[in-house]
Amino acid sequence: MTKRHGYALLTALVAVVVMISAAIYVGFSGVFGGDDDIQAGGAHPRSSAAPASTGTWAGSWSASPAGGEPGTETNGFFGHSIRNIVHTSVGGNAARITLSNLYGQSPLRITHASIAVASAPNNPTALSDTMRRLTFSGNSSVVIQPGQQVVSDALRITVPSDSDMLVTTYSPTPSGPVTYHPQARQMSYVARGDRTEEPSGTLYNQQSPYWRYLSALDVLSNEAQGTVVVIGDSLTDGITSTMGANRRWTDILAERLRTESGAPRYGVVNQGISGNRILADGFGRPANNPSGLSRFERDALSRSGVRAVIIDLGINDILRTPQQTDPAKIVDGLRELTRQAHARGLRVVGATLMPFQGHPGYRPDLEGVRQSVNEQIRAGKVFDSYVDFDRALRDPYNPRRLLDQYDSGDHLHPSDSGYRKMAESLDLSSLRGSTGAEL
């Protein structure tokens, strides 16, 4: 071979290497550059050795910001590491989180954040070699303005389905009040100082029944086709389910979607807020416990990869002061939620309202309102489809009250068995198909 031919061959080889490198870079950017719903950037160098992946972004876990945590109005939770424990519905090979300062009145400065797989259920210790630093537009720190949220960069990490994840944040400066979800039914942990990337849970010696700042965990998944969002009140929040056992009805729904033959492979995100109503906000600005109508865009329609929405709201409009005694107004509110979902091309499944005789708020006239709302839902002119929680859990000999085995004891909220019955009564095929309710 002549020297001239050797140079030509070397030049050609260099060109091939450049082309392959460019293709790999484009593939990496396409996966970790975000989607139409949420913007996300690059990955932290600690995990960049993993190969680029493909899949669908889906919600694996979420919790609605419900208010500002009492007692944090002045200082927030500065100088502490908050380790939230959350339970996944679907797994994936990359992840991103959403942090919220919705109820903050000053900028929230997060200087470090991390994610890891928990070594065991309900345990603040990370599984070996799974701790990863999260970044925000390539930076370890981020400032979240009052009333705003941020989404982390996508990060390569193997997220198992049906497992606990640890998401830890640290803020060094006062910020309060802390945006939180009060009825987590899951114990999280707090440590003094910046222990964000500490894999051991030994220093996390303060327990917390809340989720703080964290409002979503999305995964890039090869097993999920999208997300089903469940928006509701305490019945969806799972307020009477066993602490730390993941026995909300949405957890059982996620189990069914993962395991049953022919089921749509959706991640499940629980957007329940205890005490939530369709029509009325709570107090404050922004409102604590915002109404279903006011939060629907944020908590349901804007979730990552959403394909269908399940709505289980209305009982608090009837029970909470001032009681809504006009069933037409409740039904109109539910129809408006359906219209908004239809405008995004989303399937809507609604739930009938369950009985509450024996509860201190029960009155015969309020029972009549509940029955009237259910009649409209069953008539097929409120949602695309419906799940009949009323029929599934009521006492057949007294349909105004819950069957004893499904009653937690307060005659309003289900037991663990009741939550399982709710999930089992949903026809999974109703989550598929076109929109079609005549509103």
C-alpha positions in Angstrom: 0.0 0.0 0.0 1.4 3.5 -0.9 1.7 6.2 1.7 -1.0 8.2 -0.3 -3.4 5.2 -0.1 -2.6 4.8 3.6 -3.6 8.5 4.4 -6.8 8.0 2.4 -7.7 4.9 4.4 -7.0 6.7 7.7 -9.1 9.7 6.7 -12.0 7.4 5.8 -11.7 5.6 9.2 -11.8 8.9 11.1 -14.9 10.0 9.1 -16.7 6.8 10.1 -15.8 7.2 13.8 -17.1 10.8 13.7 -20.4 9.7 12.1 -20.9 7.0 14.7 -20.1 9.4 17.5 -22.6 11.9 16.2 -25.3 9.3 15.9 -24.7 8.2 19.5 -24.9 11.8 20.6 -28.1 12.5 18.8 -29.7 9.3 20.2 -28.6 10.3 23.7 -30.0 13.8 23.3 -33.3 12.4 22.0 -33.8 10.2 25.0 -32.6 12.7 27.7 -33.7 15.9 26.1 -37.3 15.8 27.5 -40.6 15.5 25.7 -43.6 17.6 24.9 -44.9 17.6 28.4 -41.8 18.2 30.6 -38.3 19.6 29.6 -35.3 17.6 30.8 -31.6 18.0 30.2 -28.4 15.9 30.4 -27.3 13.3 32.9 -24.8 13.5 35.7 -21.3 12.1 34.8 -21.6 9.4 37.5 -24.1 7.6 35.4 -23.1 8.6 31.9 -21.3 5.3 31.2 -24.7 3.5 30.8 -25.8 3.1 27.1 -28.4 5.4 25.7 -31.9 3.9 26.0 -35.3 4.2 24.4 -38.8 3.9 25.8 -41.9 5.9 26.9 -41.9 8.5 29.6 -44.6 7.6 32.1 -45.5 8.6 35.6 -44.5 6.0 38.2 -45.5 8.0 41.3 -46.9 11.4 42.1 -48.6 13.3 44.9 -50.5 16.6 44.6 -49.2 19.6 46.5 -51.9 20.2 49.1 -50.8 23.2 51.2 -48.1 24.8 53.2 -46.8 22.8 56.1 -47.8 24.3 59.5 -44.9 25.5 61.6 -42.6 26.1 58.6 -43.9 29.5 57.7 -40.7 31.4 58.7 -37.7 29.0 58.2 -39.0 26.3 55.9 -36.8 23.2 56.5 -33.4 24.6 56.0 -30.3 22.9 57.2 -31.9 19.4 56.9 -31.9 16.6 54.4 -35.4 15.4 53.5 -35.5 11.8 52.3 -38.9 11.1 50.8 -39.8 7.5 50.3 -42.1 6.8 47.4 -43.4 3.6 45.9 -43.2 3.0 42.1 -46.0 1.7 39.9 -43.8 1.0 36.8 -40.1 0.7 36.4 -37.7 2.1 33.9 -34.1 2.7 32.9 -34.0 6.5 33.5 -35.8 8.9 35.9 -36.6 12.5 36.5 -38.4 14.2 39.4 -40.5 17.3 40.0 -40.0 19.6 42.9 -42.6 22.1 43.9 -42.5 25.4 45.8 -46.2 26.1 45.1 -47.0 27.3 48.6 -43.6 29.0 49.2 -43.5 32.7 49.7 -39.8 33.1 49.0 -37.4 31.4 46.6 -36.5 27.8 47.6 -32.8 27.0 47.1 -32.0 23.3 46.7 -28.2 22.8 46.6 -28.2 19.0 46.4 -30.7 16.4 45.4 -30.3 12.6 44.9 -32.2 9.5 44.0 -31.6 5.9 45.0 -33.4 2.5 45.2 -34.3 1.7 48.9 -32.5 -1.3 50.3 -35.7 -2.6 51.8 -39.4 -1.4 52.0 -39.8 1.7 54.3 -36.1 1.9 54.8 -34.0 5.1 54.4 -30.8 3.2 53.5 -30.0 3.0 49.8 -29.4 -0.2 47.9 -25.7 -0.6 47.2 -24.4 1.4 44.2 -27.7 3.0 43.3 -27.2 6.5 44.8 -27.2 9.1 42.0 -26.9 12.9 42.2 -29.7 14.7 40.4 -29.1 17.8 38.3 -31.1 20.7 37.0 -30.1 22.1 33.6 -26.7 20.5 34.3 -26.3 22.1 37.8 -26.4 20.4 41.2 -28.3 23.4 42.7 -31.5 25.0 41.6 -33.7 28.0 42.9 -37.4 27.4 42.7 -39.4 30.6 42.8 -42.6 30.9 44.9 -45.6 29.3 43.2 -43.4 27.4 40.7 -42.0 23.9 40.1 -38.9 22.5 38.4 -38.2 19.2 36.7 -34.8 17.6 37.1 -32.6 16.5 34.2 -33.2 12.9 33.1 -30.8 10.5 34.8 -29.8 6.9 33.9 -30.8 4.6 36.8 -32.6 1.3 36.9 -35.9 2.0 38.7 -37.7 -1.3 39.6 -41.5 -1.5 39.5 -43.4 -2.0 42.7 -40.5 -0.8 44.8 -39.5 2.0 47.2 -37.3 4.8 45.9 -35.4 7.4 48.0 -35.5 11.0 46.8 -33.5 13.4 49.0 -33.2 17.2 48.9 -31.1 19.7 50.9 -31.8 23.4 51.3 -29.2 25.5 53.2 -31.3 28.7 53.6 -34.7 29.6 55.2 -37.5 29.5 52.7 -40.9 28.5 54.2 -43.6 27.6 54.1 -42.8 24.1 52.9 -45.0 22.7 50.1 -46.2 19.3 51.3 -48.6 16.4 50.9 -49.9 15.7 54.5 -51.6 12.3 54.1 -48.7 10.3 52.7 -49.6 7.0 54.4 -45.8 6.5 54.1 -43.1 7.3 56.5 -40.2 9.4 55.2 -37.1 10.6 57.0 -35.1 13.7 57.9 -31.4 14.2 58.9 -29.5 17.2 60.1 -27.0 18.7 57.6 -26.4 17.9 54.0 -26.6 14.1 53.9 -28.1 14.0 50.4 -25.7 11.4 49.0 -25.3 9.5 52.2 -26.3 5.9 51.3 -26.7 4.8 54.9 -30.0 5.7 56.7 -28.4 5.8 60.1 -28.4 9.6 60.4 -31.9 9.8 59.2 -33.3 9.5 62.7 -36.3 11.8 62.4 -39.5 10.3 60.9 -42.0 12.3 58.9 -45.6 11.2 57.8 -45.4 13.8 55.0 -44.0 14.2 51.5 -42.2 17.5 51.2 -41.4 19.4 48.0 -41.4 16.2 45.8 -44.5 15.9 43.6 -43.6 13.5 40.8 -41.3 10.7 39.7 -41.3 9.9 36.0 -39.5 7.0 34.4 -38.3 6.2 30.9 -39.9 2.8 30.5 -39.9 -0.1 28.0 -42.8 -1.7 29.9 -45.2 1.2 30.2 -47.4 2.6 27.4 -48.3 5.7 29.3 -49.9 6.9 32.5 -53.4 6.7 34.1 -54.0 9.6 36.5 -56.4 9.1 39.4 -57.7 12.4 40.8 -59.8 12.2 43.9 -60.2 12.9 47.6 -59.3 11.0 50.8 -60.8 7.8 49.3 -58.1 8.0 46.6 -55.5 9.4 49.1 -56.0 6.1 51.0 -56.4 7.9 54.4 -57.4 4.8 56.3 -55.2 2.2 54.5 -52.4 0.6 56.5 -49.4 2.9 56.9 -46.4 2.0 54.8 -48.1 -1.0 53.2 -49.2 0.5 49.8 -52.8 -0.7 50.1 -54.5 2.3 48.6 -56.9 1.3 45.9 -54.5 2.9 43.3 -51.7 0.6 44.5 -53.9 -2.4 43.8 -54.8 -0.9 40.4 -51.1 -0.6 39.6 -50.6 -4.2 40.6 -53.4 -5.3 38.2 -52.1 -3.2 35.3 -48.6 -4.8 35.8 -49.7 -8.4 36.1 -53.0 -9.1 34.4 -53.1 -10.4 30.8 -54.4 -7.9 28.3 -54.3 -5.0 30.7 -53.0 -1.7 29.4 -49.4 -1.2 30.7 -49.9 2.1 32.3 -48.1 3.7 35.2 -50.5 4.9 37.9 -50.2 8.3 39.6 -52.3 9.1 42.7 -53.5 12.7 42.7 -55.8 12.3 45.7 -56.1 15.1 48.3 -57.9 14.4 51.5 -61.0 16.6 51.9 -60.9 17.6 48.2 -64.0 18.9 46.5 -64.9 19.5 42.9 -66.3 23.0 43.2 -64.8 24.7 46.3 -61.2 25.6 47.2 -59.8 25.7 50.7 -58.5 28.8 52.4 -55.4 30.8 51.6 -53.6 32.1 48.5 -52.7 30.0 46.8 -55.6 27.9 48.2 -54.8 25.0 50.4 -56.6 21.9 49.1 -57.5 23.5 45.7 -60.7 22.3 44.1 -60.7 19.6 41.5 -61.6 22.2 38.9 -58.8 24.5 39.8 -56.1 21.8 40.0 -57.2 19.5 37.1 -54.9 21.1 34.5 -51.8 20.9 36.8 -52.5 17.6 38.6 -54.1 15.5 35.8 -53.8 16.9 32.3 -50.1 17.9 32.6 -48.8 14.6 34.0 -46.2 12.9 32.0 -47.5 10.4 29.4 -51.1 10.6 30.5 -53.5 8.4 28.4 -56.5 8.2 30.7 -58.0 9.9 33.8 -60.0 8.4 36.6 -62.2 10.8 38.5 -63.4 10.0 42.0 -64.7 13.2 43.4 -68.0 14.6 44.8 -68.6 13.1 48.2 -66.9 16.1 50.0 -69.0 18.6 48.0 -72.0 16.9 49.7 -70.5 16.4 53.2 -68.3 19.4 53.9 -69.7 22.7 55.0 -71.3 24.4 53.2 -72.9 21.3 51.8 -73.8 21.3 48.2 -77.4 20.1 48.0 -77.9 20.7 44.3 -76.8 17.5 42.5 -76.9 19.3 39.2 -74.0 21.5 40.2 -71.9 18.6 41.2 -72.7 16.8 37.9 -71.9 19.9 35.9 -68.5 20.1 37.7 -67.8 16.5 36.8 -68.8 17.1 33.2 -66.5 20.1 33.0 -63.6 18.0 34.0 -64.5 15.5 31.3 -64.7 18.2 28.7 -61.2 19.4 29.6 -59.8 15.9 29.4 -61.6 15.4 26.0 -59.9 18.6 24.7 -56.6 16.7 25.2 -57.9 13.5 23.6 -57.9 11.7 26.9 -60.2 8.8 28.0 -62.2 9.6 31.2 -63.5 7.0 33.7 -65.6 8.2 36.6 -66.6 6.7 39.9 -70.0 6.5 41.6 -70.1 8.0 45.1 -70.0 5.5 47.9 -72.5 5.4 50.8 -71.9 7.0 54.2 -74.8 6.2 56.5 -73.5 6.1 60.1 -71.0 8.9 59.5 -71.6 12.0 61.7 -72.3 14.0 58.5 -75.0 11.8 57.2 -78.5 13.3 56.6 -81.3 11.8 54.5 -81.4 14.8 52.2 -77.7 14.5 51.5 -78.2 10.8 50.8 -80.7 11.9 48.2 -78.0 14.2 46.6 -75.6 11.2 46.4 -78.2 9.0 44.8 -79.1 11.7 42.2 -75.4 12.2 41.2 -75.0 8.4 40.9 -78.1 8.2 38.7 -76.5 10.7 36.2 -73.2 8.8 36.2 -74.9 5.5 35.5 -76.9 7.1 32.7 -73.6 7.4 30.8 -73.8 11.2 30.2 -71.0 12.3 32.6 -67.9 10.2 31.8 -66.8 8.0 28.9 -67.2 5.0 31.3 -67.7 4.5 35.0 -66.7 2.2 37.8 -69.5 1.5 40.3 -67.7 1.8 43.7 -71.2 2.3 45.3 -72.5 -1.0 44.1 -69.2 -2.8 44.9 -68.9 -1.8 48.5 -72.4 -1.1 49.8 -74.3 -3.4 52.1 -76.9 -5.2 49.9 -79.4 -5.2 52.8 -78.9 -1.5 53.5 -77.5 0.2 50.4 -77.1 3.5 52.2 -74.1 2.2 54.2 -70.8 0.3 53.5 -70.7 -3.4 54.0 -69.0 -4.0 57.4 -66.0 -5.9 55.9 -65.2 -2.9 53.6 -65.7 -0.3 56.3 -62.7 1.1 58.1 -65.0 1.9 61.0 -65.8 5.6 60.3 -68.6 4.6 57.8 -67.1 6.7 55.1 -63.6 5.4 54.3 -62.8 1.8 53.3 -60.7 -0.7 55.1 -57.8 -2.4 53.3 -60.3 -5.0 52.0 -62.5 -2.2 50.8 -59.7 -0.5 48.9 -58.8 -3.8 47.2 -62.5 -4.3 46.3 -62.5 -0.8 44.7 -59.5 -1.6 42.5 -60.9 -5.1 41.6 -64.2 -3.6 40.5 -62.7 -1.5 37.8 -62.9 -3.0 34.3 -59.4 -2.4 33.0 -60.6 -2.3 29.4 -62.5 0.9 30.2 -59.1 2.7 30.3 -58.7 2.2 26.6 -60.9 3.4 23.7 -62.1 6.7 22.3 -63.9 9.4 24.2 -67.7 9.3 23.8 -69.8 10.6 26.6 -72.7 12.8 25.5 -72.3 15.8 27.8 
